[in-house]
Amino acid sequence: MEQTLAEKSYDYIRQKLSVGDLPPGKRLVNRTLAGEIGVSVIPVREAIHRLASEGLVDHVPGSGAFVRKTDPHDLNNLYVLRDALESCAAGEAARYITEHQLDELESILAEARNIAEQIGERPKQHATKRQINAWLDAEQRFHELLFEAARNPLLAKVAHEHRAIGQIFDAQRDDPQLLTSDVATQTCSGKSDLIEALRRRDHQSARELMSTQIQRGRRQVLRHLRNSVKH
C-alpha cells in the first residue's frame, strides 16, 4: 500500500529525530522540512501534529513546534510503564517463544557484544554517536521481538501506543556518554541470562531478569541526567 504524503513526512522527521539530526529544543520549520521532503507544508503539519500527540514535539503558542527536551519525571514514568509491560512480556515469551526467535535474540546479542568490545577499546570508555545509535537500534529490535514472542497483541498495542520503548531509547541518542563500557558489558550479561531463562521456559526468571535490567537502566539514565543538569 502506497504511503500518504503525511506518512512520508512523518517517517522522514521521525528518522531525523532518531539519529539526532533534530536535537532537543530545535524548532521545526514547516517550509524547510517540506522542501527537504519534496511535499507541501500541509502533510508536514499533519506529521508534526502526530509527533506532538506521541510526545516527541512540543507546540508553543505563537512560537511554533519544537523537539521536546528530555524530562526526567516523564522518563521515570515511562520506565515504570515499561517495567510493567516488558516484564510481563518476557514472562509470556518464555511460554511461547520459538527457536527461530531465540536465534534472532542471540544474533542481536552478538551485535551488542561487538559494540561493547569496540567501546572498551576506546580511551574514553564511552560510545561514539555512531556506536550509541547502533546500540539503541539493536536494543529496540531485541525488546520488540520479545513482545512479538509473547503473543499478546494487547501488550504490544499498549507499548506501541505509548512508545514505551522508543521514547526511552530516543532520549539517550543525544548523549553517547550514557553508554559506557561497563554499562554495555553489564547489559550484555543481563541479556544473555534472559535468553537462557527463555530457553529453559522459566517464565518467572525471565520476568524477574527483565525487571532487573529495566530498573538498572532506569537508575543509570536518570542519575546521568541529574548529573548533567548539575554541570
FIMI-967118 format. One line per field, with one value per residue (C-alpha): residue number from 1; residue in one letter; x, y, z. Coordinates in pm, 1 decimal. Layout:
# FIMI-967118
nr	c(NUM,...);
rest	c(a,...);
xx	c(X,...);
yy	c(Y,...);
zz	c(Z,...);
***
This chain:
# FIMI-967118
nr	c(1,2,3,4,5,6,7,8,9,10,11,12,13,14,15,16,17,18,19,20,21,22,23,24,25,26,27,28,29,30,31,32,33,34,35,36,37,38,39,40,41,42,43,44,45,46,47,48,49,50,51,52,53,54,55,56,57,58,59,60,61,62,63,64,65,66,67,68,69,70,71,72,73,74,75,76,77,78,79,80,81,82,83,84,85,86,87,88,89,90,91,92,93,94,95,96,97,98,99,100,101,102,103,104,105,106,107,108,109,110,111,112,113,114,115,116,117,118,119,120,121,122,123,124,125,126,127,128,129,130,131,132,133,134,135,136,137,138,139,140,141,142,143,144,145,146,147,148,149,150,151,152,153,154,155,156,157,158,159,160,161,162,163,164,165,166,167,168,169,170,171,172,173,174,175,176,177,178,179,180,181,182,183,184,185,186,187,188,189,190,191,192,193,194,195,196,197,198,199,200,201,202,203,204,205,206,207,208,209,210,211,212,213,214,215,216,217,218,219,220,221,222,223,224,225,226,227,228,229,230,231);
rest	c(m,e,q,t,l,a,e,k,s,y,d,y,i,r,q,k,l,s,v,g,d,l,p,p,g,k,r,l,v,n,r,t,l,a,g,e,i,g,v,s,v,i,p,v,r,e,a,i,h,r,l,a,s,e,g,l,v,d,h,v,p,g,s,g,a,f,v,r,k,t,d,p,h,d,l,n,n,l,y,v,l,r,d,a,l,e,s,c,a,a,g,e,a,a,r,y,i,t,e,h,q,l,d,e,l,e,s,i,l,a,e,a,r,n,i,a,e,q,i,g,e,r,p,k,q,h,a,t,k,r,q,i,n,a,w,l,d,a,e,q,r,f,h,e,l,l,f,e,a,a,r,n,p,l,l,a,k,v,a,h,e,h,r,a,i,g,q,i,f,d,a,q,r,d,d,p,q,l,l,t,s,d,v,a,t,q,t,c,s,g,k,s,d,l,i,e,a,l,r,r,r,d,h,q,s,a,r,e,l,m,s,t,q,i,q,r,g,r,r,q,v,l,r,h,l,r,n,s,v,k,h);
xx	c(0.0,141.0,240.3,44.1,241.9,173.5,315.6,617.6,671.0,626.7,881.0,1131.0,1106.4,1095.7,1417.9,1589.4,1481.3,1613.1,1961.3,1989.8,1973.2,1692.5,1819.3,1600.6,1488.4,1525.6,1244.1,1071.2,1026.5,743.1,864.5,1221.2,1110.2,860.6,1141.2,1367.7,1092.8,953.4,597.2,375.8,355.5,16.6,144.1,435.7,187.8,-2.9,319.5,424.1,78.9,117.9,464.9,322.0,49.0,325.6,510.0,810.8,728.9,600.1,373.9,449.9,168.7,296.8,639.5,586.9,680.3,999.1,1167.0,1079.2,1353.1,1405.7,1207.5,1341.7,996.5,833.5,1120.7,1080.2,708.8,794.3,1035.2,758.4,525.6,799.1,879.8,515.4,469.6,804.6,841.2,502.7,600.6,923.4,731.0,481.3,759.1,914.1,596.6,564.7,899.0,1017.1,1366.3,1387.4,1307.3,1563.8,1823.5,1727.9,1777.7,2120.4,2210.4,2111.7,2311.2,2615.7,2579.1,2560.5,2870.0,3062.3,2967.3,3058.4,3404.2,3453.9,3361.7,3602.1,3885.6,3822.3,4039.7,3732.9,3549.3,3216.9,3035.3,3063.6,2745.5,2751.7,2800.2,2517.9,2278.3,2374.6,2341.6,1997.0,1874.5,1978.1,1819.9,1491.4,1486.1,1557.8,1271.7,1024.5,1099.0,1013.0,670.3,623.5,726.1,479.6,190.9,-21.3,-146.9,-289.6,51.3,211.4,-65.4,-23.9,355.0,324.3,64.0,269.0,601.3,723.7,1037.3,1115.7,1084.3,1329.8,1585.5,1539.1,1605.3,1951.8,2064.1,2194.2,2430.3,2685.2,2844.8,2545.7,2677.3,2999.1,3199.3,3077.7,2711.1,2739.5,2912.1,2661.9,2368.2,2502.5,2541.9,2181.8,2055.6,2247.4,2087.9,1744.8,1788.0,1891.0,1577.5,1367.7,1534.0,1451.3,1089.1,1136.2,873.5,927.7,1303.0,1251.0,1008.7,1243.1,1551.5,1373.4,1254.9,1606.6,1754.5,1497.4,1538.0,1916.3,1883.8,1639.5,1883.3,2177.6,1995.8,1822.3,2142.6,2330.8,2060.9,2067.2,2446.9,2428.2,2189.3,2423.1,2712.1);
yy	c(0.0,338.0,582.0,904.7,1228.5,1276.2,929.9,1003.3,1330.3,1159.8,887.2,1147.2,1366.2,1063.6,933.6,1271.5,1270.0,916.8,988.6,1321.6,1549.4,1734.7,1774.3,1859.4,2223.0,2253.2,2444.9,2254.4,2483.9,2356.6,2509.5,2390.8,2035.1,2042.0,2144.5,1864.3,1602.6,1734.6,1791.6,2088.3,2220.6,2054.1,1693.4,1827.1,1995.7,1667.2,1479.4,1729.3,1708.9,1330.6,1363.7,1606.4,1354.5,1096.0,1331.4,1390.1,1750.6,2044.8,2312.4,2657.0,2907.1,3192.0,3032.1,2703.6,2339.2,2230.4,1895.7,1801.6,1815.4,1516.5,1549.2,1320.0,1294.0,1184.3,945.3,791.0,736.8,566.2,333.2,237.6,161.0,-23.0,-241.1,-341.7,-421.1,-576.7,-789.3,-937.2,-980.4,-1160.1,-1399.3,-1475.4,-1505.8,-1785.1,-1985.2,-1924.0,-1819.3,-2018.0,-2148.2,-1905.2,-1611.5,-1731.3,-1742.5,-1386.6,-1270.7,-1439.9,-1262.5,-924.3,-1001.7,-1078.6,-731.5,-574.7,-761.9,-641.7,-280.4,-330.5,-455.5,-153.3,82.7,-99.5,-29.0,347.7,560.2,747.0,421.1,551.2,525.0,744.8,885.4,611.2,340.1,454.8,473.2,121.1,0.3,154.1,20.8,-329.1,-274.8,-173.1,-479.2,-705.1,-567.0,-552.9,-916.7,-1010.3,-850.1,-1046.2,-1369.3,-1305.5,-1348.3,-1095.4,-825.5,-615.7,-584.8,-492.5,-241.1,-55.2,-47.1,82.7,349.0,491.4,436.0,296.6,153.6,405.3,720.7,594.5,494.9,816.6,1021.1,862.2,914.8,1268.8,1165.3,893.8,924.9,735.2,417.3,332.9,14.8,-107.7,-38.6,-214.7,-520.7,-543.2,-512.0,-789.9,-1016.0,-947.2,-1022.2,-1349.5,-1455.5,-1361.1,-1565.4,-1866.6,-1827.7,-1811.1,-2128.4,-2305.2,-2185.1,-2034.8,-1760.3,-1641.4,-1595.6,-1427.8,-1183.4,-1103.4,-1069.6,-826.9,-616.9,-609.4,-496.0,-221.1,-89.5,-88.9,113.0,348.5,424.4,474.9,704.3,917.9,951.5,1063.3,1317.0,1460.1,1490.2,1658.6,1923.1,1993.8,2057.9);
zz	c(0.0,-103.1,169.1,203.7,194.9,566.0,641.2,422.9,611.6,947.2,864.8,741.9,1052.8,1282.4,1130.2,1175.5,1539.6,1589.6,1456.9,1639.3,1333.3,1512.2,1871.7,2174.9,2168.0,1790.3,1617.8,1338.6,1038.4,818.3,491.9,540.8,613.0,325.2,87.9,212.0,176.2,-150.3,-30.2,59.3,415.0,475.7,518.2,723.4,959.6,988.0,1062.5,1329.8,1487.8,1506.4,1660.8,1916.1,2007.4,2063.7,2299.1,2073.5,1983.1,2188.2,2040.8,2186.6,2111.4,1896.7,1851.0,1667.9,1721.4,1896.6,1954.0,2307.6,2567.7,2794.2,3115.0,3392.4,3552.1,3224.5,3159.0,3503.9,3436.4,3107.8,3286.6,3530.0,3237.6,3052.5,3352.1,3390.7,3021.4,2934.2,3245.9,3167.1,2800.7,2896.1,3120.3,2844.6,2584.7,2792.5,2730.1,2357.0,2205.3,1902.6,1828.8,1538.8,1769.0,2021.6,1744.0,1646.9,2006.6,2010.6,1686.4,1830.9,2145.5,1929.3,1770.0,2116.0,2234.7,1930.6,2007.4,2374.7,2270.8,2045.5,2330.2,2562.1,2318.7,2322.0,2555.4,2683.8,2760.4,2632.7,2298.9,1994.4,1838.2,1574.4,1836.0,2062.5,1766.6,1655.1,2015.5,2066.9,1732.4,1842.4,2184.8,2027.8,1799.7,2097.7,2305.7,2018.2,1939.1,2298.8,2258.7,1937.4,2111.9,2396.1,2150.1,2335.8,2096.3,2380.6,2548.8,2217.2,2141.3,2471.6,2433.5,2077.1,2157.1,2444.1,2264.5,2595.5,2435.3,2162.2,2372.8,2632.8,2370.8,2171.1,2484.7,2506.2,2145.7,2202.3,2481.1,2388.0,2734.0,2873.3,2713.8,2894.9,2855.5,3196.9,3115.3,2778.8,2928.7,3213.9,2973.7,2751.3,3052.4,3157.3,2806.7,2799.6,3130.3,2996.8,2678.8,2887.8,3101.2,2784.4,2653.7,2982.0,2953.9,3300.5,3286.7,3645.0,3599.0,3260.7,3419.8,3709.0,3488.5,3257.4,3550.9,3698.2,3367.3,3315.0,3670.3,3633.8,3313.1,3482.7,3765.6,3529.5,3286.1,3549.2,3754.1,3442.6,3356.6,3710.1,3699.3,3357.0,3493.0,3787.1,3549.1);
***
